[in-house]
Amino acid sequence: MAHIDYYFATISPNTYLAGLRMEEVVAKRGATLTYKPLDIMGLFGRTGGIPPGQRHESRQAYRFQEIRRQAVKVGLPIHVKPMFWPTNPAPSSYALIAAQKAGGGDLGQLVFALTRACWAEQKNIAEDDVIRAALEEAGFAGDLVNSGMLAGAEEYAHNLEDAVAAGAFGAPFYIVDGAEHFWGQDRIEDLDLFLAGHP
């Protein structure tokens, strides 16, 4: 049974555009999945990347076009310049870490609800009420928004170190059995083929 480490950021447009397709692949192929939210701006700095707002204007313009095109392709609504972006991704990430430990809900739906709140609904996912609503939508207790914050902060920091050591450099980033790397929501089909036995 293959295992996937899923590195992502709750403020990443491409994490949002992944929707629930990764979870569908995992269910179809009988794989297991560990969610590893991380500080994407920190990851850029550690792996030779540049935060979007600091990139050359031609790269920024292309990014907006690509986000729009990919959203059309996957059939999801999006604001390429959402009202609350960038925002602090740590509170939503801590809640997700707490939810993964608590169990009882749908983690894929939680990631989708949080990223959708940012990129489609123009909500601030650093706010407790927005995080609570996402938790409850995904079948978790809303009070996880304030649960295990110290442990969440420690794991959040560890996820960044783990990502750097594992060779991840963007989000979403999928690593199968610690060896095979897939970067981007537009590589989920390739990951599916790999899990099906195609090299």
C-alpha positions in Angstrom: 0.0 0.0 0.0 1.5 3.3 -1.1 1.7 6.2 1.4 1.6 9.8 0.3 2.9 12.8 2.3 0.9 15.8 1.2 2.6 19.1 1.8 0.3 22.1 1.2 -0.5 25.6 2.3 -4.0 26.8 3.3 -3.3 30.1 1.4 -2.2 28.4 -1.8 -4.4 28.8 -4.8 -3.2 25.6 -6.3 -4.1 23.7 -3.1 -7.6 25.1 -3.5 -7.7 24.1 -7.2 -6.7 20.5 -6.3 -10.2 20.3 -4.8 -10.9 16.7 -3.6 -9.2 15.0 -6.6 -6.2 13.8 -4.5 -8.5 12.2 -2.0 -10.4 10.5 -4.8 -7.2 9.0 -6.2 -6.2 7.8 -2.7 -9.5 6.1 -2.2 -9.3 4.5 -5.7 -5.8 3.2 -5.3 -6.0 2.1 -1.7 -3.2 4.5 -0.6 -2.8 6.3 2.7 -2.3 10.0 3.1 -0.8 12.3 5.7 -1.7 16.0 5.6 1.2 18.3 6.3 0.3 21.9 6.3 3.3 24.2 6.2 4.5 27.8 5.9 4.7 28.2 2.1 6.6 31.5 2.2 9.1 29.9 4.5 9.4 27.0 2.1 10.1 29.3 -0.8 12.9 31.0 1.1 14.5 27.7 2.1 14.4 26.1 -1.4 15.3 28.9 -3.8 11.8 30.2 -4.5 10.5 33.8 -4.3 7.2 34.8 -2.8 4.7 35.8 -5.4 4.6 39.5 -4.5 8.4 39.7 -4.9 8.6 38.1 -8.4 9.2 40.1 -11.6 6.0 41.7 -12.9 5.9 39.4 -15.9 5.9 36.4 -13.6 3.2 37.9 -11.4 1.0 38.6 -14.5 1.5 35.1 -15.8 0.6 33.7 -12.4 -2.8 35.5 -12.4 -3.6 34.2 -15.9 -2.6 30.7 -15.0 -4.7 30.7 -11.8 -7.7 31.9 -13.9 -7.2 29.3 -16.6 -6.7 26.4 -14.2 -9.8 27.4 -12.3 -11.8 27.2 -15.5 -10.2 23.8 -16.3 -11.1 22.3 -13.0 -14.5 24.0 -12.7 -14.0 26.0 -9.6 -14.8 29.7 -8.9 -11.9 31.9 -8.0 -10.8 35.4 -7.3 -7.2 35.7 -8.6 -6.6 38.6 -6.2 -8.7 37.6 -3.1 -9.5 40.3 -0.5 -7.6 38.5 2.3 -4.4 37.3 0.7 -1.8 36.9 1.9 -3.1 36.3 5.4 -1.6 34.4 8.3 -2.0 30.7 7.4 -0.8 29.5 10.9 -4.2 29.5 12.7 -6.0 27.5 10.0 -3.0 25.1 9.8 -3.0 24.6 13.6 -6.7 23.7 13.4 -6.1 21.3 10.6 -3.3 19.6 12.6 -5.6 19.3 15.6 -8.4 17.9 13.4 -6.0 15.3 12.0 -5.2 14.2 15.5 -8.8 14.2 16.7 -10.2 12.3 13.8 -13.9 11.9 13.2 -14.2 14.3 10.2 -13.1 14.6 6.6 -9.6 16.2 6.3 -9.8 16.6 2.6 -13.1 18.5 2.9 -11.5 20.7 5.6 -8.6 21.7 3.4 -11.0 22.4 0.6 -13.3 24.4 2.8 -10.5 26.6 4.1 -8.9 27.2 0.8 -12.3 27.8 -0.8 -13.0 30.4 1.9 -9.9 32.3 0.9 -10.0 32.0 -2.9 -13.7 31.8 -3.8 -15.5 33.3 -0.8 -13.0 36.1 0.0 -12.9 35.4 3.7 -10.0 35.8 6.1 -8.9 32.2 7.0 -6.9 33.6 9.9 -10.2 34.4 11.8 -11.6 32.0 14.3 -15.2 32.1 13.0 -14.1 31.3 9.4 -11.9 28.4 10.7 -14.7 27.1 12.9 -17.2 27.1 10.1 -14.8 25.1 7.9 -14.2 22.6 10.7 -17.9 22.1 11.2 -18.6 21.8 7.5 -16.0 19.0 7.4 -17.5 17.1 10.4 -15.1 18.2 13.1 -15.9 19.9 16.4 -15.8 23.7 15.9 -13.8 24.1 19.2 -10.8 22.5 17.6 -10.1 26.1 16.4 -8.6 26.7 19.8 -7.3 23.2 20.6 -3.7 22.2 20.8 -2.2 25.4 19.6 1.3 24.8 21.1 1.4 21.3 19.6 0.1 22.6 16.4 2.7 25.3 16.2 5.4 22.7 16.8 4.1 20.3 14.1 3.6 23.2 11.7 7.3 24.1 12.1 8.3 20.5 11.9 6.4 20.1 8.6 8.5 22.8 7.0 11.7 21.1 8.1 10.3 17.8 6.9 9.4 19.3 3.5 12.8 20.8 3.0 14.5 17.5 3.9 12.2 15.5 1.7 12.8 17.7 -1.3 9.5 19.6 -1.5 9.6 23.1 -2.8 6.0 24.2 -3.5 2.4 23.5 -2.8 0.6 21.3 -3.2 3.5 18.8 -3.2 2.9 15.0 -3.0 5.6 12.5 -2.1 4.9 8.8 -2.6 6.7 6.5 -0.2 9.4 9.1 0.5 10.7 8.8 -3.1 8.5 9.8 -6.0 7.7 13.6 -6.2 4.7 15.3 -7.8 4.4 19.1 -7.7 1.2 20.9 -8.4 -2.5 20.2 -8.6 -2.0 19.6 -12.3 0.1 16.5 -11.6 -2.6 14.6 -9.7 -3.4 12.6 -12.9 0.3 11.7 -13.2 0.3 10.6 -9.5 -2.8 8.4 -10.2 -1.0 6.8 -13.1 2.1 6.1 -11.0 0.0 4.5 -8.3 -1.7 2.4 -11.0 1.8 1.0 -11.8 2.8 3.2 -14.8 6.4 4.4 -14.4 
